C-alpha cells in the first residue's frame, strides 16, 4: 500500500464499491475497508436456514440494479454477474384469486388492470417508455449541478411524480390498478400521501418496462463480488474484517469516502450533531424461508413472478404504512414484499426445494415478533403455505441493524424516504456528498438518489471526490 492513498472508502456495500471503482478507473489509488468478513452491504447471500439454501439477507430483486447507469457502464458480466428474469417481474394477487401484474410489456400490464384502466395506464407511462436511459441519468445523477439531457421529459416526469401518489391514482377507476401502484410506493416505506410518492411508484413501473426486476444468478452477493473483482483488476484493494471506529484507524489518504449512515459518519469523523436532524424511517421484520416446493399461490400469475406484493387493497396498504411510520405500532395486516428467487434460479436451493423471503414494515427499533401476522397474510393468498415451510430465519429491527450497521433501527433505506428527505438527503445542500471536513465525503443510501442496489450514490459521490483530488 502506498504511503499516501488518493482515496479510502469505508464500507463495501454497492455504493462504496461503486465509488471505489469510479475513482480507480480514473487512475486514483483506492483502498476499501469493510467491517464484515465479506463485502456486500445490502447485497449479500448466506445460508441462513438449512445447508444448501442460499438466501439474500436484504435485497433480492433488482429493478434499479439492472437499470443502473453506473452498473451499465461497468463490465460486471466479465466478473460473474448474470441477471435472471422471471416470466413476470411482479404480481399483486387479490383475495378472490386473481392478480394484477407488472410485466415488461406495457400492454400486458395494462390489460391486467381491466378495461376501464388499461388506457389510463398506457397514457401514464407512454411519454416515458423507451426513454429510461436518459431519464434515469437525469433523476439519479448529481442533484442541482448536472444539466439534464432531456429536460422536457424530466419536467414532465416531475409534474406527474412530485405530487402524492394518491393524486396520481385518482386517474384510475378500479381498485386493481390503485392497489398495485400503492404497493409500488410502499417499497420505500413512505405513506401514500407523501411528497413525490407518485415518482416512486412510477420509477418502479418504468424500470420493469425498461429492463425488468431480475435476480442475480447465485444471489445478490454476485453483484458485490463482481464489483470487488473489477476494483481489484483496476488496482484497488479491499480489506475485510476491519472495523473503523475513528479516522485514525485508516491509512493516510487525500480523501475519505463513507458508505455508512450519517450517524456512524458523525461518530467516526467527530462531526458531533451535524446530522442530528436526519430522520430514520420504519424498520422491517423479515423472514427467510426454506421451502419444500414452490409457494402455493392461489393466483396463477403470482407463481410466475419474481416479486409478489401482498396487500388486499389500498386501504389495507395505507393502514399498514401509517401504523409503522406514524402510529408507532406493528400493523395487524402488514403489507408484504416477497421475493421467490428459486423460480428463476434453481441453484439457490436443493433439487425441488425453494428459497423465499417476505418482510413487513414495523416501527423503527421495534422488538416484537411479526411472524404470525406475516404468515396469516401469506395464507390468505397462498393457502397451505405453512405446510411448505422446512425452516425459517427471522430478523426484526435489532437483528437487521446487527447484520448491517447502516440499517439504524432496522431501517433498510438508511434514512426515512419521506417528505423533503426523500430528495434532499442527508442535509439541504448543493453538495450533498460533502461534509464539514473538506476531505471527507458520504456515499451511502443516505445521499441522493437514495435507497436501492444501484450504486448511483457512490457514482455521484465519486464525481465530487475526483473534482477535489484534481484541484489539490
Order of alpha helices (4+ residues) and beta strands (2+ residues): beta-alpha-beta-alpha-alpha-beta-beta-beta-alpha-alpha-alpha-alpha-alpha-alpha-alpha-beta-alpha-beta-beta-alpha-beta-alpha-beta-alpha-beta-beta-alpha-beta-alpha-beta-alpha
